[in-house]
Amino acid sequence: MPDCSIALAGASPAFSPGAVGDDALALECIELALEAGRIGVWDWDPVIDEMRADARARELWGLSGDAKINFQLFSNALHPKDRERSKDVIAAVLDPARECDCEVECRVINRLDHIERWIQLRGRTFFENGRAARVLGAVRNITERKHRERHTRVLLRELVHRSKNLLAVVQAMSRQTAKGATSIQELQHKFGARLQALSVAHDLLVSEDWRGVLIDDLVRAEMAYCLDTARLPCGRICANGPRVMLKAEAAQNIGLALHELATNALVHGALAQPEGCIMLIWSLRDDRLKLEWRESGGPAIASLPLEGFGHTMVKRILAQALGGKATIGFPPNGFVWSLSVPSVNAVCESASNHNISKQFRI
């Protein structure tokens, strides 16, 4: 147990956890509480500028058990940006007109390992004849809490940024959907389906803490939604490609493109015919991510379709968002879409197993 006698004003140092009596029991309880809370205690005499501290407080400063401590030594260990602020706190602590407890969070740089740690200092001043005679307090390492707070702030800033981007996407999507809709019912149906496709990508991102989305998970989720909506049996879409982790923006845009491609195939393409099928292939080589959507067994194309939101999404919006190039072709009884984008714009650095392809049916 650490030496906690300094935490008891007026207590006799002769007391110990093994002594008999109420005082010994109280001291033992205090020591156990300090140990459980990982709290260090300190005692400063401002008259002679002498500080005493227990083992845990000394450990935070990197001080040996016999090292003499004064305010200057304490102050020098603080982070330079916190020293001025600490002076104002000390001035308030020593002011008899205020007589208030002090609490401050600051950074201390350990004298031994030179590691910066956040600490919480709390103290109470005892005055005699109008001057500070003793400042008694506690100190606690709050580095982990500060790191969590900083992480939370980063996440909140990222959330605000992504929310603004998402609202911009939804606004553009609603505007483009309204242009091609011939009725309120058609607008509601198409816009609702596109929102759901966007939601699918975001659900996957949330499940991965926004680190990214595996492309095969995105393909399965987007295709399954479209096939379930149309009540088609599985097995008509064959997907093949390596393990690739997409960045958030890439997952969002590629997910919307896959939805538009699948929807078009259900209404006008291969999935509208009993024998039609789709092959989706992706690869990662030469610092580029490449995808190809190839339909076969679909109806013959008599004339090129009108350029609605879906056409614009898969050919222009997606390519512009990821800094790449998309092409569309109409061979006999089929349809081909291909996308090529710089991998740095679409793929997370943590992605692995790029050379191992996996084939599955949906």
SVG drawing of the C-alpha trace seen along z (x, -y; Angstrom):
<svg xmlns="http://www.w3.org/2000/svg" viewBox="-48 -38 64 58">
<polyline fill="none" stroke="black" stroke-width="0.4" points="0.0,0.0 1.2,-3.5 2.1,-5.8 -1.2,-7.8 -0.5,-9.5 -0.1,-12.9 -3.8,-12.7 -5.0,-12.8 -4.7,-16.2 -3.7,-15.8 -3.5,-12.0 -0.6,-10.3 2.0,-8.7 2.1,-5.9 -1.2,-4.5 -0.9,-1.7 -3.4,0.7 -2.4,3.4 -3.1,1.3 -6.1,1.8 -8.9,-0.8 -11.2,-2.9 -8.4,-5.2 -6.5,-2.2 -9.6,-0.9 -10.3,-4.4 -6.8,-4.6 -7.0,-1.2 -10.2,-2.1 -8.7,-5.3 -5.7,-3.4 -7.9,-0.8 -10.0,-3.5 -6.9,-5.3 -5.6,-2.1 -8.8,-1.2 -9.2,-4.6 -5.5,-4.8 -5.3,-8.1 -2.1,-9.7 -2.0,-12.3 0.3,-15.2 0.8,-17.9 2.4,-21.3 3.7,-23.7 3.9,-27.0 5.6,-28.8 8.8,-26.7 8.0,-25.6 8.2,-21.9 6.0,-19.2 5.4,-15.6 3.9,-13.0 3.0,-9.3 4.4,-6.7 1.7,-7.1 2.1,-10.8 5.9,-10.5 5.5,-7.9 3.6,-10.4 6.4,-12.9 9.1,-10.3 10.6,-11.1 12.5,-8.8 11.2,-8.1 13.8,-10.3 13.8,-13.2 13.1,-16.6 10.1,-18.3 9.2,-22.0 6.9,-24.0 9.5,-24.8 10.3,-21.1 6.5,-20.4 6.0,-23.3 9.0,-22.4 7.5,-19.0 4.3,-20.5 3.8,-20.8 4.9,-24.3 1.4,-25.2 0.0,-24.4 2.5,-26.2 1.0,-29.7 -2.5,-28.3 -1.2,-26.5 0.2,-29.8 -3.2,-31.4 -4.6,-28.4 -1.9,-28.6 -2.5,-32.3 -6.2,-31.5 -5.3,-28.7 -3.1,-31.0 -5.6,-33.9 -7.2,-33.9 -10.1,-36.0 -11.2,-33.1 -10.9,-30.1 -12.0,-27.7 -10.9,-24.2 -8.9,-24.0 -9.2,-21.5 -7.1,-21.5 -6.4,-19.1 -3.0,-19.5 -0.1,-17.5 3.0,-16.4 6.1,-15.1 7.7,-12.3 11.3,-13.0 12.3,-9.4 10.6,-8.1 9.8,-11.6 6.3,-10.4 3.5,-13.0 0.5,-12.2 -2.7,-13.9 -3.4,-14.4 -6.2,-15.7 -5.1,-17.7 -7.5,-18.6 -6.5,-20.5 -7.8,-22.3 -6.0,-25.1 -5.8,-25.6 -5.2,-29.1 -3.6,-30.4 -3.6,-34.0 -4.7,-35.1 -2.1,-33.2 -1.9,-29.8 -0.3,-27.3 -1.0,-24.0 -2.4,-22.8 -3.6,-19.2 -4.7,-17.3 -5.0,-14.3 -3.7,-13.5 -5.0,-11.0 -3.8,-9.8 -6.5,-10.7 -4.6,-10.0 -6.9,-7.3 -9.9,-9.4 -8.4,-12.3 -7.5,-10.0 -11.1,-8.8 -12.4,-12.4 -10.1,-13.3 -11.2,-10.2 -14.8,-11.2 -14.2,-14.7 -12.5,-13.4 -15.5,-11.1 -17.9,-13.9 -16.1,-16.1 -16.0,-13.2 -19.7,-12.6 -20.5,-16.2 -18.4,-16.1 -20.0,-12.9 -23.5,-14.1 -23.1,-17.1 -21.8,-15.0 -24.7,-12.6 -27.2,-15.4 -25.7,-16.7 -25.9,-13.3 -29.6,-12.8 -30.4,-16.3 -28.8,-15.6 -30.5,-12.2 -33.9,-13.6 -33.5,-16.3 -32.4,-13.9 -35.1,-11.4 -37.8,-14.0 -36.6,-15.1 -37.3,-11.6 -40.4,-10.7 -43.8,-10.7 -45.9,-10.5 -45.7,-11.0 -46.0,-7.2 -43.0,-6.6 -41.0,-9.3 -41.7,-7.8 -40.8,-4.3 -37.5,-5.2 -36.4,-7.6 -37.2,-5.2 -35.3,-2.4 -32.2,-4.7 -32.3,-5.8 -32.4,-2.1 -29.4,-1.4 -27.6,-4.3 -28.6,-2.9 -27.2,0.5 -23.7,-1.0 -23.9,-3.0 -25.0,0.0 -21.9,1.8 -19.7,-1.2 -21.2,-1.6 -20.6,2.1 -16.9,1.6 -16.7,-1.7 -16.3,-3.6 -12.9,-1.9 -14.2,-0.8 -16.3,1.9 -15.2,5.2 -16.4,5.0 -17.8,8.5 -19.9,7.6 -21.2,4.5 -22.0,6.6 -23.9,9.2 -25.9,6.6 -26.8,4.4 -27.7,7.3 -29.6,9.2 -31.8,6.2 -32.6,5.8 -33.3,9.5 -35.4,9.8 -37.5,6.8 -38.1,8.4 -38.6,11.9 -36.1,13.5 -34.3,16.7 -30.6,16.6 -27.8,17.8 -28.2,15.5 -25.4,13.1 -21.9,14.4 -19.3,12.3 -15.5,12.7 -12.7,10.6 -10.1,10.3 -10.5,9.1 -10.6,5.3 -11.6,2.9 -13.3,-0.2 -13.1,-3.6 -16.3,-5.2 -16.9,-7.5 -16.1,-4.7 -18.4,-2.3 -21.2,-4.8 -20.9,-5.6 -20.2,-2.1 -23.1,-0.9 -25.5,-3.3 -24.1,-2.4 -24.6,1.3 -28.2,0.6 -28.8,-1.3 -27.3,1.5 -29.3,4.2 -32.5,2.2 -31.9,1.6 -31.2,5.3 -34.5,6.2 -36.6,3.9 -34.8,3.7 -31.8,6.1 -30.7,9.7 -32.7,10.2 -35.9,9.4 -35.4,12.6 -35.7,16.2 -32.2,17.2 -30.4,13.9 -27.4,13.7 -24.8,11.2 -21.1,11.5 -19.5,8.9 -15.7,8.9 -13.3,6.6 -9.5,6.5 -6.8,4.4 -3.6,4.0 -1.4,1.3 -2.6,-1.0 -6.1,-0.9 -9.4,0.6 -11.3,2.0 -14.9,3.3 -16.8,4.8 -20.6,5.6 -21.5,7.8 -25.0,9.0 -25.9,11.8 -29.1,13.4 -31.0,10.2 -33.2,8.6 -31.8,7.0 -31.3,3.2 -33.3,1.6 -32.2,-1.9 -30.1,-3.6 -32.0,-4.3 -32.7,-7.8 -30.1,-9.2 -31.9,-9.2 -30.4,-9.4 -29.2,-5.7 -27.4,-6.3 -25.8,-9.5 -24.8,-7.8 -23.0,-4.8 -21.3,-6.7 -20.5,-10.2 -21.2,-10.8 -19.4,-7.7 -16.3,-8.3 -16.1,-12.0 -16.5,-11.2 -13.6,-8.8 -11.4,-10.5 -11.7,-7.6 -13.4,-6.7 -16.6,-4.7 -17.8,-3.3 -21.0,-1.7 -21.5,0.7 -24.4,2.5 -23.3,5.7 -26.0,8.0 -28.2,9.5 -26.2,7.8 -24.9,4.8 -21.5,4.0 -20.4,1.4 -16.8,0.9 -15.1,-1.4 -11.5,-2.2 -10.4,-4.4 -7.1,-5.1 -6.8,-2.7 -5.6,-5.6 -9.1,-7.2 -11.1,-4.0 -9.1,-1.4 -8.1,-1.5 -4.4,-1.0 -5.3,1.8 -6.8,4.0 -5.0,7.3 -5.0,10.5 -5.4,8.6 -4.0,11.5 -6.5,14.1 -9.8,14.0 -13.0,15.4 -16.1,16.4 -19.6,16.6 -23.2,16.5 -26.0,14.2"/>
</svg>
